[in-house]
Amino acid sequence: MAGYSIEEKNDIEIEEGNENVKNEIPFDPNDISINIVPRTIGQIVDMLRYGEILIPSYQRLPNLWSEKKKSRFIESLMLSLPIPLFYFDESEDKKWRVIDGLQRISTLEHFIILGDEQNQETKTISGNKQPLILQDLEFKTEFNGKKWSNLPRDVQRRIETNQVTINLIGKGTPDEVKYNIFSRINQGGEELTAQEIRTALFQGYRIDFIEKFVSDQTDAGKSFLKATNNSVSSKRQDDLDFATRFLSFYLLGYEEYEPDMDTFLTKGTKSIPTEPEQQEKILGNFQKAMDLSYNVFGKDDFRKTERVKFKFINKPLYEIISVKFAKLNHLQQEKLMQQKKNFRNDFSQLQQNDSFWDAITTSTASKDKVKKRHELFSDLLNKYTV
């Protein structure tokens, strides 16, 4: 995937006021299924060796800790100090996906599995090639410069027998509930974005499909990158968030929207069809929408042209333009292109409408604002396509 980081271009308008837009259909607490599972470090390592622990491919990658921080974690195990809870999600095949504790898991792999001279064929999850060599230890300084296989057996045993507590989210737990759980435990350090949590939830064909909308290796992705002027970052999966927003409103319709936006996008992701023919049709319609939008608006694509000093990409505008254009047939697209200058002028006038402006500017995830911007834009589009 291609793109610039938000820090570099800062080209996406922040949606303000949505912190007060709440989920109007909360989940049933009875749907929560979390089991407390006691394990030892040795059992965790065995599960890693046999591929029974999976790492979701979201942004907070394994192997981010420094060698010093990894070493101090191993030292804590040597000292039998308590360590934080692990959170895992039980998948349908009974394998566990890491939700919280990724750096500790990858450190165990880096030190114990890669440092085990009897087990050199392991395919690592963290990308490490060489075993961790302990350094900067505070109390067990005699083990500085040592790897796992160099430790005395009694020290190895002390590490392996450390008890840890695991919160295991049951495989029958609804996806919307899992999303809420992930969000609630995602409070420390560098928090995951909403899209990164969805990516963790929906590993497999759904995320593979979403990536096709923004990848520079697909025709649809190339059209998206052109229409957005390569200014939607892939660093924290902003590009996937744009694709998910299109898919959710395209598949479910704005009429089905219920706050909040993240809950709606989770439902939209869940509704992605499995049939390749349906997927290709959606992808093709998205590509046509991106091409049409660029041909109509050029470099002003998905950007406010009125009342603003800087023209940032506006997500609500992207939402309505991409979805409405994707649902036009070939004849309707031709009609629009023949009158694109007049359409652009009327679209600028629409932004002078206070109701429309408010619907794309403040509290944009509220139900009334979503309904208002879709209806007003549809009314305008119908003048040129019906």
N, C-alpha and C positions, 0 to 999 in steps of 0.2 A: 504494500500500500504506500501511496505517496502523500505528501502534504507537509505543511509547516506547523511548527508548534504554536500553541496559543501565545506562549511567551514571546515568540519571535514576531508574529504578525498581529496578534490580538484582534482578529478580524471577525469575531462572532459577537453579536450584541448579547449582553447578559439579560436574561429574562428576570425582571424584578417583580417582587410582590408575591411570588409563588410559594414562599415559605408559609404563607397563611392559607394556602389552598390544601385542604385536608382530604384524605380518603373518606368518601361518604358511605362506602360499603365495607366496613372493617371485617376482617376475617373472624371466623368462629374460633375462640380459644380452644375448643375441644379438638380442633384440627392439628394443634401443636403436638408433635411427637418427638421428644428429646429424651434419650436414654443416657444415663450416667454409666460409663463403662470403665472399669479399672483395668489398667494395663501396666506393664513394665517397659522400660526403655528397650530391653532386649526383644520383647514381643513386637514393639513398633519397628525395630530394625529388621526383624524377620519378615514382617509384612512388606517393608520396602524392598527387600531382596527378591521377593516373589511377585512383585508387581501388584500387590493388593492395596496399595495406597497410590492414588492418582493425583496429579497436579493440574488443576484447571489452568488454561492458558490466558489468564487475565493479566492486567498490567503489573501488579505487584509481584515481580518475578522472584524465583528462588535465587540464592547466592548473592544477596545484596549486602549481607553483613560483612564487615571487615574481618581479616584473620584474627585480629585481637578480640573482637566481640565474640566470634565463634569459639575461640580458645577459652574465654571467660565463661561461656555457657557450659562447655565441657568441664571446666573446673568446678562449677556449681554442682554438677552431677557427681564429681569425685567427692565433694563435701556433703553430699546427700541433702542439699538445700532444696526447698520446695520450688517448683517452677510453675508458670501459669497454666491454665486449662488449655487443652486442645479442642478445637471444634472440627468435626468431620461430618460430611453428608454421605449417607449410605445410598449408593446407586442401585439400579435394578439388578445388576449382576453381583451385588453384595460387596463390591469394592468400595473403598472409602475415598472420597475426594476431600482434600485439605481446604478448609474454610478459614481457619485462624490457627496460626502456628507454623506457617510455611518456612520461615527462616530457621526455626529450631529443627524442623524435619530435614531440611536440606543440609544443615550442619551435622546432624547425625549421619547422614549419608556420606558427607564429605570426610568426616573423621573415621567412623567405624567401618563402613562398607568399603570405601576406597583404601582405607588403611589396613584392611585385612588381607594379608599376603596369600591366604588360602582361597580368596574369592576375587579374582582379578577380571572376571568376565562380565561384571555387572554393568548394565546399561543405566547410566545415571539420569536422574530427573533434574539435577541442578546445573548440568553442563560442566561440572568439574572433571578434570582429567587426572590430576594428581591428588594424593591424600593430603588432608590438613595436617600441618606440622604445628604443634602447640607453641604459642609465644606469648610473652607479656603476662604470664600467670602471676597472680597476686599472692597466693598462699602456697600452692603446690609448685614452687619454682623449680624443684628438682626435675620436673617433667617438661620444662621448656626445651624445645628442639626435638621432642619425641612425637612419633605417630602412634596410632592404635596398636600396631603389632609390637612396639617397643615397650608398652606398659606392662608392669607386673600383672600376673593373672588376678591377684586379689583386688587390684585397682580396676581392672576390666570388669570383674564380677560386681564390684560396688556400683559402677556406672550402669551395667545391664539390669541390675535388680532394683534400680530406682523406680518407685511407684509414680505413675502419672494418672491424672484424671482426664477422661475424654467425654465430651458432650457429643453424642452421636445423633444427628437429625435423621429420623426414621424415613425409609424410602417411600412410605405412604403419605408423607406430609405434602399438601398441595404446594405448587410452585409459588403462588402468591404469598403463602405463609413463610416459605423458605426465604423469599426475597426480604420480607420484613425482619426475619431473624438475622439474616446477613447484615442488614442495615443497622440493626441495633447493636450487634457485637463489633461493628466496624467503626469504633469510636476513638481509637488510639493510633498514634503514628501517622503515616500517610494514608488517609482514608481512601477507600475505593470509590470511584465514581459509580453512579447508578448503572451506567452501561457496563462497567467492569463486573458488577455484581450479576447483571443479566447474562453476561458472557460466561461467568462461572456456573450459573444455573443451567444454561441450555447448551452445554457442550454437545457437539455432534452436527447433524445435518442442518439444524437451524442456524447456528453460528457460521457454518461453512457457506450457507446460502447468503446470509447477510453480508459477509465479506466480499461477495461477488459484486455488490452494488458500489463498492468504493475502491476496489483493487485496480491498480494500473495494468493488470494482466487480463482484464475483461473489457469488452466494448462498453458495457454499461458503466463500469468504473471509470473508464477514460472520459466518458461523457459527463459524469459527475464531477470529476476533477476539473474539467474544462469549464463547466457551468459555475463552479464555485471558485474558479481562479486559483486552484490548488491551495486554498486558504483555510481548509478545515483540517485540523490536526488529527493524526493517527496516534499521537503519543499517549494520550489517555482515552483513546477510543471515541473521541468526539465524532469521527467519521462514521463509526458503527452506530452511534446514537442517532445521527441524521438518517441513516438508512433504516433504522428501526422505527423512527418516527413516521417516515413515509409508509413503511409496510403496515404499521398498526392502523393508520387512518385509511389506507387503501383497502385493507382486508376487512376491518370491522366497521368503518364508516364513522363519521363524526357524530351521527345520531346515537351511536352506542357509547359515546364518551361519558365516563363518570370519573370525577376527580379521585385521586390525583394523577398527574401525568405519568409518573413512574409506574404506578399500578396499571394504567392503561397500556403502556408500552410493554410491560411484562405479559399482559394478556395477548397483545398483538404478536409478540414473539412466539408465544405458545401456539398461536393459531396458524403459523406458517405451514402450508401443505407439504405433504411428503412426496406427492407425485411429480416427477421431473417435468412433465408437460405443463403442469400448472405453474411450476416455478419458472420455467423458461418464458411463459407468457407474461408473468408479472415482471420479470427482469427486462423483457423486451419493451413493455409499456413504460417502465421506468426510464429506460434509455431514450425512448422517443420523447418523454416529458423533459428530460434534461436537454436534449438537442433543441426541442421547440422553445424552451425557456431561454436558452442562450441566444437563439436566433431572434427572439422577440425583444429581450432586454439587454443582451450583450453583457458588458461588464457591470451593469446595474442589477444583474440577476440576484433575486432574493434579498435585495437591499432597499431600504427606504430611500425615496428620492425627494421627499418633502420634509420640512420642519427639522432637518438634521444638518449638522456641519460635517460629520464623518459618516460614510456609507458602510456600515458594518453589515455582515450577513445576519439576517433576522430569521430565527427559527420558525416563528409562526407564518411568515411569508413563504418560506421554503415549504412548510407543511401544506398550505393551501394550494400553492402553485404546482408543486410536484404531483399531488394527488389529483387535482382537477385536470391538469394537462394529461396525466397518464390515462385518464378515462375518456379522453376525446378519441373519436374514430378518425380515420385518415381524411375524410371530407371535412370534418370540423376543424382539423388542424390546418388544412389548406385555406379555409375561410378565414381563420385567425391570422395566418401569415399575410394574406392579401390586404388586411386592414391593420397590420401591427402598429403602424404609427398612431392611428386613432386610438387603438386599444391602449397603447402606452400612455397617451395623454389622459384618457379616461381613468386609467389606473392611478396616475398621479393625482387626479382630482379626487379619487376615492380616498386617498390618504389625507385629504383635507376634511373628510367626514370624521367628526369627533368620535362617533361610535366605533368606526372601523379602526381609527388610530388607537383608541383605547384598547381594542381587542388584540392588537399586535404589539402593545407596548407594556402594559401593566397587568399583573395578575393574569397572565395569558393562559394559565392552566385551569382557570375556573370554567365551569360548564357553560355559563352564559357567554363568556368571551370566545370560547371555541366555537359555539353555535353561531355567534354573530359574525365572526370573520369568514366562516365557511359560507354562510348564506349570502352575505354581501358580495363576496368575490364570485360566487356562482351566478348571482343576478347580473353582474357585469359581464362575465364570460358568455352567458347565454345571449346577450345582445349581439355578439359577434359570431356565434357558432350555431345557433338554432335557426 
